[in-house]
Amino acid sequence: MKRVEQLVARRSTSLRALLGNLSGQSGCATGIPEIRLGGQMSITVKMRKEDLPAGEVLCSYCTAKCCRYFAFPIDTPKKRQDFSYLRWFMLHGRVGVFVEDAVWYLMVFADCNHLRPDNLCGIYEDRPDICRSYSTDNCEYDDDAVYEKYFETAEQLWEYALAMLPPEKPHRFSTRPVAVSTVSLPVIA
C-alpha cells in the first residue's frame, strides 16, 4: 500500500481524494471501481456497505463468498479419534475446520453450480430456502471474519490435537520371564 501511496503522491493527488472521486464509477463486471496508476499498476476499490447507493444490491459488488463454501456444525472433538476423523476429512482437500462462539464447524469449499461468471445467482428466482433466508446484514462482504480457531490443513489440525490432548501412554512390554503358573492358554480340542 505504501508503494501505491507514493505513486499517487508523485502525481500530486492524494489517495483519499482519488478514491473520493470514484463513487458511481466501475471498472469491472461486479461494479467495483478500479484505478489505473501509470498504466502498469491498478488497485480495486471496494464498495463499502454504508456507501451502497439506494436501490442497489450489495451482491452486485461482491465476489460471492457465501456461494463458494458451506459449513455445518460438528461435535467438539475431545479424543484423539475425533481429531483423526476430522483429519481424514481434511486430507480429501478443499476442507477446513473453524470454531466460532465455541461451536466447531466443518467447512467445505465448493462453488455453487449455479454461480454465474458475474458472481450472481443463475437460479435466483428458484434458489433454495437456505439462500432465501440468507441476509447481507451479517454477510462476509466486509472481510471481517475472524474465528476463534481456524485450521486450513490437516497438519495444522493434527498439531493442535497433539498439543491439546494428553500424550498417549506407550505400550510397555516386560522383558522379565513370566511364571508358567500365571499363564492360562485356551484349550483347543
Secondary structure, DSSP 8 states (H G I E B T S, - for coil): -HHHHHHHHHTT--HHHHHHTTTT---STT---EEEETTTEEEE----GGG--TT--GGGGS--GGGSEEEEEE----SHHHHHHHHHHHTTSSEEEEEETTEEEEEEE---TTB-TTSSBTTGGG--HHHHH--GGG-GGG-----SEEE-SHHHHHHHHHHHS----------S---GGG-------
